[in-house]
Amino acid sequence: MSSSVILVTGGTGLVGSAIRHIIETEPAGSRFGKKPGEKWVFVSSGEGDLRDPEQTRKLFEKYKPTHVIHLAALVGGLFKNMKYKLTFLRDNILINDNVLHTSHTTGVKKVISCLSTCVFPDKVTYPLDETKIHLGLPHESNFGYAHAKRMVDVQNHAYKDQFGDNFTSAIPTNVFGPHDNFDLEGSHVIPGLIHKCYLAKKNGTPFVVMGTGKPLRQFIYSYDLAKLFIWQLREYDDVEPVILSVGEDEEVSIKQVADAIVKAMDFQGEYTFDTTKADGQFRKPASNKNLLSLMGGYEFAPFDKALDETVKWFLANYDNARTGLNGRPTGH
Amino acid sequence: MSVILVTGGTGLVGKALQHILAIEPEGSRFGKKAGEHWVFVSSKDADLRDSAQTMALFEKHKPTHVIHLAAIVGGVYINMKRNLTFLRDNILINDNILHTSHVLGVKKVISCLSTCVFPDKVTYPLDETKIHLGPPHPSNFGYSHAKRMVDVQNRAYKEQFGCNFTSAIPTSIFGPHDNFELESAHVIPALIHKCFLAQRMCAGHSKLPISSSWPYHIENGTSFVVGGTGKPLRQFIYSHDLAKLFIWQLREYDSVEPVILSVGEEEEVSIETLTDAIVRAMDFKGEYVFDTSQAEGQFRKPASNKKLISLIGNFEFTPFQKALDETVQWFLANHARARTDKRAEV
């Protein structure tokens, strides 16, 4: 039997940790479990700075991957993105070029890179689908990151056109789960609210949610996303990106999210919405029709259950989590 | 004292800049100013795809300003074959120039985009607001994305560091020192070269070239064949005029927003008008025919120069026939050493 080495960059992050969890817990040989002959390698920035071509080359030489799931990126919240547009643009372009070009020159059989629904055009008709990525400029606030990510799709097509390389990409919607970044300054909405509620409970202060709670979002549990990445690695060989998301009918409101967190934490204190604060877009739904038609159906973990597991993980791992309060790097 | 580094300094536009600076009166609007030191470099001086070579070049000349014209360019066929090379190499060149300029505190950089990087599906005329409104034409998507990225980089450098980086968007350029190699040349140099060969054949100087890629007809002594119907319209800018506009942009324009550098929409000429002008310029006595079986590209892709004209005030473009005459005269005097042979494969 042939053996394969699957290198996962960003291997210790939110999604990388989830893929590792799935590979280690699903039955070997099952659809999402480890297959015989597969060696999985999870690397982080500690092993090599992917902005540097030489360090990237050394990393590839060490592990000799046959496949790459490329999750590593410079990511950040709204304010960091706005302040460091060039850094988010250039560093991500460097990382992506080093990974793709090294994969090309060393004959890696397949690379799956990561885009994001946040890189779609600002002015666009909903729901988002895979054909709309380049139809206009992204939102100003993260345009450095967005342009760098969109470029990955361009690069994939160019490598395929000129060299026949099997490079493709995945477009997750909002991801949440254990091992997330819970630092209040840069976190996304679910980990941010979990951490806030925790502090409110601990300090006996009110749990205040910014905005009206009305906006709707699609959230995908990192463990489900991990399975979808494994599916894409094994069963999808097109250059075109695939949106990896729950269905549009699975949208939840921010209030539903906050309610579920309050319940999971058993928070008894004062819980309010500060309606003077901005809400962000009301909805930005993405279609997962393409994914479901290719996979033949998929059962996502129920939202409340996934959120509950995430909260329980946070409570059990608070001291080691990326909270910005204990010296653990938050990736920024 | 300023040092203005021109990358791609020996190409079509680079040579035009050299020419204008040499002939315009010193101190005039487009002439050399006191305290200016102009440096024209080519790929022989440094491979700009390499960051160390780029840094060494900048360290040698210590530019205060950069006009960045260097790029990997080519006609439609080579673009289609090498989309990754055109994408990656141009991104490397542009990143090295912009980043080195930033790190060394260059006061201003003007880079070059092109009207060919605009969206394939777009409303005409093109203007500066439409660059990113949709995907470029698939045939040169590698080159197009690399060039569009320059505009993104300029804005990012400005927002994060306050760098004064901007860009120019020329339309179709022609003039002396162009690439006249038949398979890769743009339309004006290609037709000049074809007419020249037909002229030599009529005069009995050359044998008929036997090549399946050259649709020469022997009947009726017609050896000058123009691909297409002759009807499509194009805006052409003379390289000497473009050079003046670059000098204007260097001295008088400090916005991050790109500027289209072009003649007005009303100056569009048809390929037939162009061919007649070439025939006149070369005093070609033979006949020419249109081969309507050949592809001819889009009917029109007009670009608006309203923004340029509103900023520059009065600017007199060289009349088209005069510019063509000068280009033809240059070619006739220099064809032995002009770029007429196939270059090394990209």
Interface residues (C-beta under 8 A of the other chain):
Chain A: K83 Y84 K85 L86 T87 L89 R90 I93 D97 H101 H134 L135 G136 L137 F143 G144 H147 M151 V154 Q155 H157 A158 Y159 D161 Q162 F163
Chain B: K81 R82 N83 L84 T85 L87 R88 I91 D95 H99 H132 L133 G134 P135 F141 G142 H145 M149 V152 Q153 R155 A156 Y157 E159 Q160 F161
